Structure formats: C-alpha cells, structure tokens
C-alpha cells in the first residue's frame, strides 16, 4: 500500500493540479502504480535500518521523498520541455531524494534518524550498524576470548 494516495500526492507536488488531474484521467493506473512502486523501494531501502513499512502517520520526510520521486516519473510520462529550467530542477529534486534515502539507510555514516511515526519523536532505528572487531594480530581474538573467560588473561 502506497504512503500517499493520488489526491495526497497531487496536493504535495509542484505539478499543477489541472495537469496532474489530466494525466490521471488519461492514464488512471500510472500514478497509483508509481506511488506503490516507490513506496516499496523506500521500504526496501530503509528496512535494513528502520522498522519499515512506517506506521501512520508516516514521517513527513518519507512523504517528501515519495512525492519527489513520483513527480519526476509523472513529468517523464508527460514529456519534458528541452528548454525548461524547471524540468532540470525536478530531476535534481528526485536525485536529491534518492541520495537522502541512501544516506538514511546507511547505518555507518547516515545522518538521518527517522521517527517511527510523524506524531512521535521516538527513533525509528530498529537495527544497528555492522558489528565487527579488528585484532592487531591473527591470534588476537584468542587473547580476547581467554581474558573474557579467565578474567585476568592468565591461565
């Protein structure tokens, strides 16, 4: 199930309501399919770190990412004007949204901390980063195990 309906997407997008409505009339399944497709992509990307799919009310940033990604697809379906600066900005907005999603999904260097829902400040991070240890020598792990079991490192 998509996080946004057509009507909710239309209210958020920079595309004019008339143009969005006309496109939805001409291709009634296109926009809902793209909303579902990009929702699934967002969940798939963010599931590794967050408790996705998100519960209602969905965090605003997730809805913003979804809107920007779908808006690009809708403009591509409609067709771009080669001389339009706005079309370049629409593509750039979608590119930024993808980059932000990738950053949010990165458990090592990601700076995003999405909430479980929009109406709470509780962190939505449900999975940590990689757990790894680096030993100075090939046998360092044996010393660490011995210390953990024996307590003082002596036999």
C-alpha positions in Angstrom: 0.0 0.0 0.0 1.4 3.4 -1.0 2.1 6.0 1.6 0.2 8.6 -0.5 -3.0 8.5 -2.5 -3.2 10.3 -5.8 -5.1 13.1 -4.1 -2.5 13.5 -1.4 0.3 13.4 -4.0 -1.4 16.0 -6.1 -1.7 18.3 -3.1 2.1 18.0 -2.4 3.6 18.0 -5.9 4.8 21.1 -7.7 2.9 20.0 -10.8 -0.3 21.9 -11.3 -3.5 20.2 -10.1 -5.1 20.5 -13.5 -2.1 18.9 -15.3 -1.9 16.1 -12.7 -5.7 15.5 -13.0 -5.5 15.4 -16.8 -2.6 12.9 -16.7 -4.5 10.8 -14.1 -7.6 10.8 -16.4 -5.5 9.8 -19.4 -3.6 7.1 -17.6 -5.6 6.2 -14.5 -3.3 3.4 -13.3 0.0 5.1 -13.8 0.3 7.5 -10.8 -1.1 5.0 -8.3 1.3 2.3 -9.6 4.3 4.7 -9.3 3.3 5.6 -5.8 3.2 1.9 -4.9 6.4 1.2 -6.7 8.4 4.0 -5.0 6.8 3.2 -1.6 8.1 -0.4 -2.0 11.5 1.0 -3.0 11.6 3.2 0.1 10.6 0.4 2.4 13.1 -1.9 0.8 16.0 0.6 1.2 15.1 1.7 4.7 14.1 -1.7 6.1 17.7 -2.6 6.8 17.9 0.1 9.4 14.3 1.2 10.3 11.1 -0.6 11.2 9.6 -0.2 7.6 6.9 0.0 6.5 6.3 3.0 8.5 3.1 3.3 10.6 0.6 6.1 10.0 1.1 9.0 10.3 4.2 8.4 8.1 7.1 10.7 8.7 7.0 13.9 6.6 10.4 13.3 5.1 9.4 9.9 3.8 6.3 11.5 2.2 8.5 14.2 0.7 10.9 11.6 -0.8 7.9 9.8 -2.3 6.5 12.9 -3.8 9.7 14.0 -5.4 10.4 10.5 -6.9 6.9 10.2 -8.3 6.8 13.7 -9.6 9.8 13.0 -11.8 8.1 9.9 -13.2 4.9 11.8 -13.9 6.8 14.6 -15.7 8.7 11.9 -17.7 5.4 10.4 -18.7 4.0 13.8 -19.7 7.2 14.7 -21.5 9.9 17.3 -20.8 10.4 20.7 -22.4 14.1 20.7 -23.5 14.4 24.5 -22.9 12.8 24.4 -19.4 14.9 25.1 -16.4 12.2 23.8 -14.2 12.4 20.3 -15.7 16.1 20.2 -14.7 15.2 21.2 -11.1 12.5 18.5 -11.0 15.1 15.9 -12.0 17.5 17.4 -9.4 14.9 17.2 -6.6 14.4 13.5 -7.4 18.1 12.9 -7.4 18.5 14.6 -4.0 15.6 12.5 -2.7 17.3 9.3 -3.7 20.6 10.5 -2.2 18.9 11.3 1.1 17.2 7.9 1.2 20.5 6.2 0.6 22.1 8.3 3.4 19.2 7.5 5.8 19.6 3.8 5.0 23.4 3.9 5.7 23.9 2.7 9.3 27.6 3.7 9.4 27.6 7.3 8.1 23.9 8.2 7.7 22.9 11.4 9.5 19.1 10.8 9.4 17.2 9.5 12.4 13.6 9.0 11.2 10.9 8.6 13.8 8.6 5.6 13.9 5.6 7.9 13.0 5.3 11.6 12.4 3.4 12.2 15.7 6.3 10.9 17.9 9.9 11.7 18.5 10.9 8.1 19.3 13.6 6.9 17.0 12.6 4.6 14.2 16.0 3.0 14.0 15.5 -0.7 14.8 18.7 -2.2 13.5 22.3 -1.2 14.3 25.3 -0.9 12.2 27.7 -3.7 11.4 29.3 -5.4 14.4 32.9 -6.1 13.7 36.2 -6.3 15.6 39.7 -5.8 14.3 42.5 -7.6 16.1 46.1 -6.4 15.8 47.4 -10.0 15.2 45.9 -13.1 13.7 45.7 -14.6 17.2 44.4 -11.5 19.0 40.9 -13.0 19.2 42.3 -15.9 21.3 43.7 -13.5 23.8 40.4 -11.6 24.0 38.5 -14.8 24.5 40.9 -16.0 27.2 40.6 -12.7 29.0 36.8 -12.8 28.8 36.7 -16.4 30.2 39.5 -16.2 32.8 39.2 -12.6 33.7 42.8 -11.7 34.1 44.4 -13.0 31.0 46.4 -15.7 32.9 45.9 -19.4 32.6 
